[in-house]
Amino acid sequence: MTHRLFIAIRPPEAIRSGLIDLMEGIDNARWQDDDQLHLTLRFVGDVDAHLADDLAEALARVRFAPFDVAIEGFSCFARRGRVHTLFAQIGPNAELAHLQRRVERVCVETGLAPEQRKYHPHITIARLNQSSGPVEPFLASSQIPVERRWRVGDFALYESHLRAHGAFYETVVRYPASE
């Protein structure tokens, strides 16, 4: 049996609520549900149960002190000139970058292939396709939520269950900061 995994930070309710309040104004966008809002540290993908268990155990070795992160604005990812993802951009942060590198190192030591893409900290808020409306009006008019900064006190290993109406994310293990 395979498990589709990722490692992420879950923003607090006030941050998620502020993002959800902005989710409108793009026709045919697939807006994320509250349960889907997260700041990915590493997408793992499909792994067997043995590797999933090894990874869950190895991530417990990652030590970090609590730190603050903040939403800095909104942007999008495009492929071949077509926008496919709208996201809240997380501002530059040395502690977040350091945590992400530690998580990446553990993933590689556990047997995963190194991530080839540069880390780009963000919270996906919508997925778009060919029938989606333009994102430019949203990007031009959306204000950064009042609640935009939060203290990161843990991260988690999640399993993604793909369903017809979208993915459901289950927390496998939560890893608290070491004060």
Secondary structure as the mmCIF struct_conf table of DSSP 4:
data_model
#
loop_
_struct_conf.conf_type_id
_struct_conf.id
_struct_conf.beg_label_comp_id
_struct_conf.beg_label_asym_id
_struct_conf.beg_label_seq_id
_struct_conf.end_label_comp_id
_struct_conf.end_label_asym_id
_struct_conf.end_label_seq_id
STRN STRN1 THR A 2 ILE A 9
HELX_LH_PP_P HELX_LH_PP_P1 ARG A 10 PRO A 12
HELX_RH_AL_P HELX_RH_AL_P1 GLU A 13 ASP A 21
TURN_TY1_P TURN_TY1_P1 LEU A 22 LEU A 22
BEND BEND1 GLY A 25 ILE A 26
TURN_TY1_P TURN_TY1_P2 ASP A 27 ASN A 28
STRN STRN2 ARG A 30 TRP A 31
HELX_LH_PP_P HELX_LH_PP_P2 GLN A 32 ASP A 33
HELX_RH_3T_P HELX_RH_3T_P1 ASP A 34 GLN A 36
STRN STRN3 LEU A 39 ASP A 48
HELX_RH_AL_P HELX_RH_AL_P2 ALA A 49 LEU A 59
TURN_TY1_P TURN_TY1_P3 ALA A 60 ARG A 61
STRN STRN4 PHE A 67 ARG A 79
TURN_TY1_P TURN_TY1_P4 ARG A 80 GLY A 81
STRN STRN5 ARG A 82 ILE A 90
HELX_LH_PP_P HELX_LH_PP_P3 GLY A 91 PRO A 92
HELX_RH_AL_P HELX_RH_AL_P3 ALA A 94 THR A 110
TURN_TY1_P TURN_TY1_P5 GLY A 111 GLY A 111
HELX_LH_PP_P HELX_LH_PP_P4 LEU A 112 GLU A 115
BEND BEND2 ARG A 117 ARG A 117
HELX_LH_PP_P HELX_LH_PP_P5 LYS A 118 TYR A 119
STRN STRN6 HIS A 122 ARG A 127
TURN_TY1_P TURN_TY1_P6 GLN A 130 SER A 131
BEND BEND3 SER A 132 SER A 132
BEND BEND4 VAL A 135 VAL A 135
HELX_RH_AL_P HELX_RH_AL_P4 GLU A 136 SER A 141
HELX_LH_PP_P HELX_LH_PP_P6 SER A 142 PRO A 145
BEND BEND5 VAL A 146 VAL A 146
STRN STRN7 ARG A 149 VAL A 152
STRN STRN8 ASP A 154 ARG A 163
TURN_TY1_P TURN_TY1_P7 ALA A 164 HIS A 165
STRN STRN9 GLY A 166 PRO A 176
#
